[in-house]
């Protein structure tokens, strides 16, 4: 049986939305008869150090992460750069990925998806596919029962990873939900985000962390001129 290395690339660690989703993928892997699973959180320094060695020992690597302003977290980029000596080496593991974000539209994650596919190609261990999911931030506030369909589909993908070594395109499409909003829906959304109840979601953390008075700062504005 193949072994699975499950890497959580969220700075939030074990309680992150990425980990919620990775857990269901792992459940599907186990139910389908996959082998041992090692789970590491890149936000933990010891786990990050271990992850470089664990990559070389695993048969399959499943790396999940949030999308932050159309980019991967720095802790993920750091780990990827440390794999540079593995380029061109034989025996690298097959790679699969999860990219989730608070954006409703999946299109925000597509550039990173293409990067990850190229990464797997350069490491030459095989590419199983990338799971893209928008509206991931809602998982923090919603009860698990409300996401039942998502959990089931992620378990299905985990089973596919264990049995066929690749994700099915039909299941990936169901998980990704909205690729791009229609002009009408986008217009309504642009109005909705200006409502006080929505603004409070973003304003609360700014005030809590003492940066409310600096919310309009533009530190790079002069450099761009």
Secondary structure, DSSP 8 states (H G I E B T S, - for coil): ---EEEEE--TTGGGSHHHHHHHHHHHHHHHTT---EEEEETTSHHHHHHHHHHHHH-SEEEEEEE-BTTB--HHHHHHHHTTGGGTT-TT--EEEEEEE-S-S-GGGGHHHHHHHHHHHHHHTS-EEEEEEES-GGGGGTS-GGGGHHHHHHHHHHHHHHHHTSS--HHHHHHHH--SS--HHHHHHHHHHTTSHHHHHHHHHHHHHTT-GGGTT--TTHHHH-
